[in-house]
Amino acid sequence: MSDPNGDAARAQHAAISLLEEVRAELAGVEFSLELPGVEPARRTAGAALGQLDDYILPRYRSLDAPLLAVVGGSTGAGKSTLVNALVGHPVTRAGAIRPTTRQPILLHHPRDAAWFTSNRVLPSLARVRGELAVPGTPSTEAGATPDASAMASLVLVADPAVPEGVALLDAPDVDSISDDNRQLAGQLLAAADLWLFVTTANRYADAVPWKLLVDAASRDIMVAVVLDRVPPGAEDEVAEDLRAMLSRAGLAESRLFVVPEAELDKLGMVPARVSAPIAAWLRELAADSAGRAEIARRTLNGTIRSLADKVGVVARAATEQHEASQQLADDVVAAFDDAAAKVARATSDGSLLRGEVLARWQDFVGTGDFFRALESGIGRIRDRVGAFFKGQPPPAVKVETAIETGLQAVVVDQAARAAEDADQRWRADPAGRALLGTEDLSGVTDDFPAAVAAEIRAWQGDVLAMIRSEGAAKRSQARWLSFGVNGLGVVLMVVVFSLTGGLTGAEIGIAGGTAVVGQKLLEAVFGEDAVRRLAHQARQSLQARTTALLDTQQQRFLDRIGPLQSGASPQVERLEELAHRLARLGEGA
């Protein structure tokens, strides 16, 4: 047989775990791209986090805590006057100077103090201990010392006149001229178990309060409306109109209290009879523990359903962020992929065998004599080149230097073009423009040319290491090593560059001959299969190094986006799942 209390405790624990998971996920959401609609999404995420901290988690952890009734309304509606009337003496300040409620005051029964002195509810607000004003004198914020720096604080006043089980919170005006006050009013109303909404016969149709009331209806929160300062003879007409408006807003079940106009005494108090029906209603709520629990559960479930909607909004905004980030990243990757492809072509179609590289190669191998030697046999090639190499390493070094200079120019130029292309693509997109700001990424970094030169020299070192390793395995043909490691390394570099697809006119014959000479020479030393393997390895090494170099320039853009996942975003999937689970929790499933 199951234990009802144990089942309820397990359900409560599971709900709290879910809510904490939601909070952690929302805290990790970052809307870094300035997309259309991103500001409302940021506000929604912030509101969801605030409501979790201020109300949902505290209430779920303390289902038996006193109800928090927030007294809210428009400027000059009489909220503070009503609170004073409900406890029978001045507690909060009322007056014509706006904003009046500079520090919200929370009145509670002394035996309920422990529920509110801690940070259980509204943890972002500091606590200030208030004292009841001396009877017969006007109140100054319930005896608390006014402090402009304490705007984000809650004045706690223990008052036996407040019924045990219900606390009253006097909130700032919802339409205050102070932005801070308006935000604080919204925060307090979002933390309420029930609202005591105060308006007047002249202002009950104002737009700002109704926006909040519609939100209350969506959360299924209990709302009691106090229609204050109703002129004699207008009670029925105004009350009927207001009830119709409440019904259209989904608040037909809201309790409506009509308070007639009345003169204030010297302490700013209205006659007790004016507020008596409201005070009696609060006492009834406080005395009914089961009723209080039902109100708390109803508001909590409605707020969780509203939270599910907010998490859904955040998930959709996160999807838009993910898709926009992917597009921006794709634009950058496309620009640098194109640069990598052009570098690869330039290093395989013979384009590099022009100008200085070709001149130094011809100096290295000789011109007509070298080719005639080729036709006369490989032995004469060996003798001719061997004689040329003997004691003359500088020609090989000069070819290496020319290759380094030419290849560096190609890589730097293509990287600069890719950066310019990526920069232009981003500046054509509002989100990309925001990421770039005033910084210009349309060129390479200052240290890039030197880094390219260093990588090219490292690649040339790779090629020489391949030659050295392959020569060590050809000890029976050691006589061919008279060509020298540097000489054969230069020949292999030229072979890598010597496919003739990009040359025209006389250059074709020159480069074609160059390729044939180099390849024949290497094949004579290492064999045909070995030459193909060496050329492939050298080309792969060069491609890996140039790609890594381009990646350093590409990453300047991608770092501004942050980490990306291919395909669907795991964060979006988690948010969507959490929204679904919250909706089920809010429905009591």
C-alpha positions in Angstrom: 0.0 0.0 0.0 1.5 3.3 -1.0 2.1 6.1 1.4 0.3 9.3 0.3 2.7 11.5 2.2 5.7 9.7 0.7 4.2 9.9 -2.8 3.7 13.6 -2.4 7.2 14.1 -1.1 8.7 12.3 -4.1 6.6 14.2 -6.5 7.6 17.5 -4.9 11.3 16.4 -5.0 11.0 15.5 -8.7 9.3 18.8 -9.5 12.0 20.8 -7.7 14.7 18.8 -9.6 13.0 19.7 -12.9 12.7 23.3 -12.0 16.4 23.5 -11.0 17.3 21.9 -14.3 15.3 24.5 -16.1 17.0 27.3 -14.1 20.4 26.0 -15.0 19.6 25.7 -18.6 18.1 29.2 -18.8 21.1 30.6 -17.0 23.3 29.1 -19.8 21.4 30.7 -22.6 23.3 33.4 -24.5 21.8 35.5 -27.3 25.0 36.8 -28.7 23.6 37.7 -32.1 21.6 40.9 -32.6 18.8 39.3 -34.5 15.3 40.8 -34.9 13.3 40.0 -31.8 16.3 39.2 -29.7 15.6 41.8 -27.0 12.2 40.5 -26.2 13.7 37.0 -26.0 16.4 38.2 -23.6 13.7 39.8 -21.5 11.7 36.6 -21.5 14.7 34.6 -20.4 15.4 37.1 -17.7 11.8 37.1 -16.5 11.7 33.3 -16.4 14.9 33.2 -14.3 13.6 35.9 -12.0 10.3 34.1 -11.5 12.0 30.8 -10.8 14.1 32.5 -8.1 11.5 34.8 -6.6 8.5 32.6 -6.6 8.4 29.2 -8.2 11.3 27.5 -6.5 10.6 29.1 -3.1 7.0 28.2 -3.2 7.6 24.6 -4.3 10.2 24.2 -1.6 7.7 25.6 1.0 4.2 24.7 0.0 2.9 25.4 3.5 4.4 29.0 3.7 2.0 31.9 4.2 0.4 33.4 1.1 2.0 36.5 -0.2 -0.7 39.0 -1.3 0.8 41.8 -3.3 -1.1 45.1 -3.3 -0.4 46.7 -6.7 -2.0 49.2 -9.0 -1.6 52.5 -10.8 -0.1 55.8 -9.6 -2.3 57.4 -6.9 -4.8 54.6 -6.8 -4.6 54.4 -3.0 -2.5 51.2 -2.4 -0.7 52.5 0.6 -3.8 54.0 2.1 -5.6 50.6 1.7 -2.7 48.7 3.4 -2.9 51.2 6.3 -6.6 50.7 6.5 -6.3 46.9 6.5 -4.1 46.9 9.6 -5.9 49.7 11.3 -3.0 52.2 11.7 -0.4 54.0 9.5 2.3 51.7 8.3 3.2 52.8 4.7 3.5 56.3 3.4 0.8 57.8 1.2 1.1 61.1 -0.5 1.0 63.3 -3.6 4.7 63.1 -4.2 5.5 60.4 -6.8 6.9 57.8 -6.7 5.7 57.2 -3.1 6.6 53.6 -2.4 10.3 53.9 -2.5 11.0 50.7 -0.6 8.3 48.0 -0.7 7.0 47.1 2.7 6.0 43.5 3.6 3.7 43.2 6.5 3.4 39.8 8.2 2.2 38.4 11.5 5.0 38.1 14.0 4.7 34.3 14.0 5.3 34.2 10.3 8.5 36.2 10.5 10.8 33.2 9.8 9.2 32.7 6.3 10.3 36.2 5.2 13.4 37.2 7.1 15.4 34.6 5.1 16.0 34.8 1.4 13.4 32.1 0.7 11.3 34.4 -1.4 12.6 37.4 -3.5 16.2 36.5 -2.7 17.6 39.4 -4.8 16.1 42.0 -2.4 18.0 42.9 0.8 16.0 42.7 4.0 15.5 45.8 6.2 13.8 45.5 9.6 11.0 48.0 9.9 9.2 49.1 13.1 5.6 50.1 13.6 5.2 53.9 13.8 4.4 55.4 17.1 0.6 55.5 17.5 -0.8 58.9 16.8 2.0 60.0 14.4 2.3 59.7 10.6 4.5 56.9 9.4 7.8 57.3 7.6 8.2 53.9 5.8 7.1 51.9 8.8 9.8 53.5 11.0 12.5 52.4 8.6 15.2 54.9 7.9 14.9 56.2 4.3 17.9 55.3 2.2 18.2 56.1 -1.5 20.8 53.3 -1.8 18.3 50.7 -0.6 16.0 50.8 -3.6 16.4 47.0 -4.1 15.4 46.2 -0.5 12.4 44.9 1.3 11.2 46.5 4.5 9.8 43.7 6.8 7.3 44.8 9.4 5.9 42.3 11.9 2.4 43.5 12.8 -0.2 41.4 14.9 -2.9 43.1 12.9 -2.0 41.1 9.9 -3.7 37.7 10.0 -1.4 34.7 10.4 -1.0 32.8 7.2 -1.2 35.8 4.9 1.4 38.6 4.3 0.7 41.9 2.6 3.3 43.5 0.2 2.8 47.1 -0.8 4.3 47.4 -4.3 5.5 50.4 -6.2 3.2 51.9 -8.9 3.0 49.7 -12.0 3.0 52.9 -14.1 5.6 54.7 -12.1 7.6 57.5 -13.7 10.7 55.6 -12.3 11.9 52.8 -14.4 13.3 51.1 -11.3 10.0 51.3 -9.6 8.1 49.8 -12.6 10.5 46.9 -12.8 10.4 46.3 -9.1 6.6 46.4 -9.2 6.6 43.8 -12.0 9.1 41.6 -10.0 6.9 41.7 -6.9 3.7 40.9 -8.7 5.4 38.0 -10.4 6.3 36.6 -6.9 2.7 36.9 -5.6 0.4 34.0 -4.6 -2.5 36.4 -5.1 -3.0 40.0 -6.2 -5.0 42.7 -4.5 -5.2 45.1 -7.4 -6.2 48.7 -6.6 -7.6 51.1 -9.2 -10.0 54.0 -9.2 -13.3 55.0 -10.7 -11.4 57.4 -13.0 -8.6 55.1 -14.1 -9.8 51.5 -14.1 -9.6 51.3 -17.9 -6.0 52.4 -18.1 -3.9 50.2 -20.4 -0.9 49.5 -18.2 -2.8 47.8 -15.3 -4.8 45.8 -17.8 -1.7 44.4 -19.4 -0.7 43.0 -16.0 -4.2 41.7 -15.3 -4.3 39.8 -18.6 -0.9 38.3 -17.6 -2.4 37.3 -14.3 -5.3 35.6 -16.1 -2.8 33.6 -18.2 -1.1 32.5 -14.9 -4.5 31.6 -13.3 -3.5 33.7 -10.3 -6.2 34.7 -7.9 -6.9 38.4 -8.3 -9.1 40.6 -6.1 -9.8 44.1 -7.5 -10.4 47.1 -5.3 -12.3 49.8 -7.1 -11.4 52.8 -5.0 -12.8 56.3 -4.6 -16.1 55.6 -6.3 -18.4 58.7 -6.2 -21.7 58.4 -4.5 -24.4 57.1 -6.9 -21.9 55.7 -9.4 -21.1 52.4 -7.6 -23.4 50.2 -9.6 -22.6 51.6 -13.1 -18.9 51.6 -12.6 -18.8 48.2 -11.0 -20.9 46.7 -13.8 -18.5 48.1 -16.4 -15.5 46.9 -14.6 -16.9 43.4 -14.1 -17.6 43.2 -17.8 -14.0 44.1 -18.6 -12.7 41.5 -16.1 -14.8 38.9 -17.7 -13.5 39.7 -21.2 -9.9 39.4 -19.8 -10.6 36.0 -18.4 -10.9 37.2 -14.8 -14.7 36.7 -14.3 -14.1 34.9 -11.0 -12.1 37.8 -9.5 -13.5 39.3 -6.3 -14.4 42.9 -6.8 -14.5 45.3 -3.8 -16.1 48.7 -4.4 -14.7 51.4 -2.0 -16.7 54.7 -1.9 -15.0 58.1 -1.6 -14.2 59.0 2.0 -12.4 61.8 3.8 -9.1 60.9 5.4 -8.4 61.7 9.1 -5.4 63.6 10.3 -3.2 60.5 10.0 -4.3 59.9 6.5 -6.5 57.0 7.4 -9.9 56.1 5.8 -12.8 55.1 8.1 -12.6 51.4 9.2 -16.0 50.6 7.6 -14.5 51.4 4.1 -12.0 48.6 4.2 -13.9 46.2 6.5 -15.1 43.9 3.7 -11.6 43.5 2.3 -10.1 42.9 5.8 -12.8 40.2 6.5 -12.0 38.5 3.2 -8.3 38.3 4.1 -9.1 36.9 7.5 -11.2 34.2 5.9 -8.4 33.2 3.6 -6.0 33.1 6.5 -8.3 31.0 8.6 -8.8 28.4 5.9 -5.6 26.4 5.6 -7.0 24.1 2.9 -8.2 27.1 0.9 -4.7 28.8 1.2 -3.1 25.6 0.0 -5.5 25.5 -3.0 -4.7 29.1 -3.9 -1.0 28.5 -3.7 -1.3 25.3 -5.8 -3.5 27.1 -8.4 -1.1 30.0 -8.7 1.9 27.8 -8.8 0.5 25.5 -11.5 -0.5 28.5 -13.6 2.9 30.1 -13.2 4.6 26.9 -14.2 2.4 26.7 -17.4 3.4 30.3 -18.1 7.1 29.4 -17.5 6.7 26.5 -20.0 5.6 29.1 -22.6 8.5 31.3 -21.7 11.0 28.4 -22.1 9.4 27.7 -25.5 9.9 31.3 -26.5 13.5 31.0 -25.4 13.9 27.7 -27.3 12.6 29.3 -30.5 15.0 32.3 -30.1 17.9 29.9 -29.4 17.0 28.1 -32.6 17.2 31.3 -34.6 20.5 32.1 -32.9 21.9 28.7 -33.8 20.7 28.9 -37.4 22.1 32.5 -37.8 25.4 31.4 -36.2 25.6 28.5 -38.6 25.0 30.8 -41.6 27.7 33.3 -40.4 30.1 30.4 -39.9 29.3 28.9 -43.2 30.0 32.3 -44.9 33.5 32.4 -43.3 34.2 28.7 -44.0 33.2 29.1 -47.6 35.6 32.1 -48.1 38.5 30.3 -46.5 37.7 27.0 -48.3 37.9 28.9 -51.5 41.3 30.3 -50.5 42.5 26.8 -49.6 41.4 25.5 -53.0 43.2 28.3 -54.8 46.4 27.7 -52.8 46.1 24.0 -53.6 45.8 24.8 -57.3 48.7 27.2 -57.2 50.9 24.6 -55.6 50.1 21.9 -58.1 49.5 23.4 -61.5 52.9 24.9 -62.2 51.9 28.4 -61.3 54.7 28.7 -58.8 57.3 27.8 -61.5 57.4 31.3 -62.8 59.6 34.3 -62.3 62.2 34.0 -59.6 61.5 30.3 -58.8 62.0 29.3 -62.5 65.1 31.4 -62.8 66.7 29.9 -59.7 65.8 26.4 -60.9 67.4 27.0 -64.3 70.5 28.3 -62.5 70.4 25.1 -60.4 70.2 22.5 -63.2 71.6 24.5 -66.1 69.6 25.0 -69.3 70.3 23.3 -72.6 73.2 21.2 -71.5 71.0 19.6 -68.8 68.3 18.6 -71.2 70.8 17.3 -73.8 72.3 15.3 -71.0 68.9 13.8 -70.3 68.7 12.6 -73.9 72.2 11.1 -73.7 71.4 8.9 -70.7 71.0 9.1 -66.9 74.7 8.5 -66.3 75.6 11.8 -67.9 72.8 13.5 -65.9 74.4 12.2 -62.7 77.8 13.4 -63.8 76.6 16.8 -64.9 74.4 17.4 -61.8 76.9 15.8 -59.5 79.6 18.1 -60.8 77.3 21.1 -60.5 76.5 20.2 -56.9 80.0 19.5 -55.8 81.0 22.2 -53.4 78.1 24.4 -54.5 75.2 24.1 -52.1 74.1 27.8 -52.6 72.1 27.1 -55.9 69.9 24.6 -54.0 69.4 27.1 -51.2 68.6 29.8 -53.6 65.8 27.7 -55.1 64.5 26.9 -51.6 64.5 30.6 -50.8 62.7 31.5 -54.1 60.1 28.8 -53.4 59.6 30.1 -49.9 59.1 33.7 -51.2 56.7 32.7 -54.0 54.7 30.3 -51.9 54.4 32.8 -49.0 53.1 35.4 -51.4 50.4 33.0 -52.6 49.2 32.0 -49.1 49.2 35.5 -47.7 47.3 36.9 -50.7 44.7 34.2 -50.6 44.2 34.5 -46.8 43.8 38.3 -47.2 41.2 37.8 -50.0 39.3 35.3 -47.9 39.3 37.6 -44.8 38.1 40.5 -47.0 35.3 38.3 -48.4 34.3 37.0 -45.0 34.3 40.6 -43.6 32.1 41.8 -46.4 29.6 39.0 -46.0 29.3 39.7 -42.3 28.9 43.4 -42.8 26.0 42.7 -45.2 24.2 40.9 -42.3 23.0 42.9 -39.2 24.1 40.1 -36.8 27.5 39.9 -38.5 27.9 43.7 -38.3 27.1 43.6 -34.6 29.7 40.9 -34.0 32.4 42.8 -35.9 31.6 46.2 -34.3 34.2 48.7 -35.3 37.0 46.2 -35.7 38.3 45.5 -39.3 39.0 41.9 -40.0 39.3 42.3 -43.8 43.0 41.6 -43.8 45.5 39.2 -42.3 47.0 39.7 -38.9 50.4 41.5 -38.7 52.2 38.3 -37.7 50.7 36.2 -40.4 53.4 36.7 -43.2 56.1 35.6 -40.8 54.1 32.6 -39.6 53.6 31.6 -43.3 57.3 31.9 -44.0 58.1 29.8 -40.9 55.6 27.1 -41.9 57.0 27.0 -45.5 60.5 26.5 -44.1 59.2 23.7 -41.8 57.6 22.1 -44.9 60.9 22.3 -46.7 62.4 20.6 -43.7 59.8 17.8 -44.0 60.8 17.3 -47.6 64.5 17.0 -46.8 63.6 14.6 -44.0 61.7 12.4 -46.6 64.7 12.4 -48.9 67.1 11.6 -46.1 64.8 8.7 -44.9 64.3 7.3 -48.4 68.0 7.6 -49.2 68.9 5.6 -46.1 66.7 2.8 -47.4 68.5 2.8 -50.8 72.0 1.9 -49.6 72.6 -0.2 -52.8 72.1 2.9 -54.8 74.1 5.2 -52.5 76.1 6.5 -55.5 73.0 8.5 -56.5 73.1 10.3 -53.2 76.0 12.2 -54.7 73.3 14.6 -55.9 72.9 15.6 -52.2 69.9 15.8 -49.8 69.3 19.5 -50.5 69.6 19.0 -54.2 67.2 16.1 -54.3 64.9 17.9 -51.9 64.7 20.9 -54.2 63.9 18.5 -57.1 61.1 16.9 -55.2 59.6 20.4 -54.3 59.6 21.3 -58.0 58.0 18.0 -59.0 55.2 18.8 -56.4 54.6 22.1 -58.1 55.1 21.0 -61.7 51.7 19.9 -63.1 51.2 22.3 -66.1 47.5 23.1 -65.9 48.0 26.8 -65.2 50.7 27.8 -67.6 50.6 29.2 -71.2 52.9 29.6 -74.2 56.6 29.0 -73.7 56.0 28.5 -69.9 54.3 25.2 -70.7 57.4 23.8 -72.4 59.7 25.1 -69.7 57.6 23.8 -66.8 56.8 20.6 -68.6 60.5 19.9 -69.2 61.2 20.8 -65.6 58.7 18.3 -64.3 60.1 15.6 -66.6 63.7 16.2 -65.7 62.9 16.3 -62.0 60.7 13.2 -62.1 63.2 11.2 -64.2 66.1 12.1 -61.9 64.2 11.1 -58.8 63.0 7.9 -60.4 66.6 7.1 -61.3 67.6 7.5 -57.7 64.5 6.1 -55.8 62.4 4.2 -58.3 59.0 5.2 -59.8 56.8 4.0 -57.0 58.9 5.7 -54.4 58.8 9.0 -56.3 55.0 8.9 -56.5 54.8 8.2 -52.8 57.3 11.0 -51.9 55.4 13.5 -54.1 52.1 12.6 -52.5 53.5 12.8 -49.0 55.1 16.2 -49.7 51.9 17.6 -51.2 49.9 16.3 -48.2 52.3 17.9 -45.8 52.2 21.2 -47.6 48.4 21.2 -47.8 48.1 20.4 -44.1 50.4 23.3 -43.2 48.7 25.8 -45.5 45.2 24.8 -44.2 46.4 25.3 -40.6 47.7 28.7 -41.5 44.4 29.7 -43.1 42.5 28.3 -40.1 44.3 30.8 -37.8 42.8 33.7 -39.9 39.4 32.0 -40.2 39.2 31.4 -36.4 39.3 35.2 -35.8 35.8 35.3 -37.2 34.5 32.0 -35.7 35.7 33.0 -32.2 33.2 35.8 -32.2 30.3 33.4 -32.7 31.4 30.9 -30.0 31.2 27.2 -30.1 29.0 25.6 -32.7 27.5 22.2 -33.1 26.7 20.8 -36.5 23.0 19.9 -37.1 20.4 20.6 -34.4 21.5 22.5 -31.3 21.7 20.3 -28.2 20.7 23.3 -26.1 17.6 23.9 -28.2 16.6 20.3 -27.9 17.0 20.4 -24.1 15.0 23.6 -23.9 12.2 22.1 -26.0 12.1 19.0 -23.8 12.1 21.1 -20.6 9.2 23.2 -21.9 7.2 20.0 -22.6 7.9 18.6 -19.1 7.0 21.9 -17.5 3.7 22.0 -19.4 2.9 18.5 -18.0 3.9 19.6 -14.5 1.7 22.7 -14.7 -1.2 20.5 -15.7 -0.7 18.3 -12.7 0.5 15.3 -14.9 
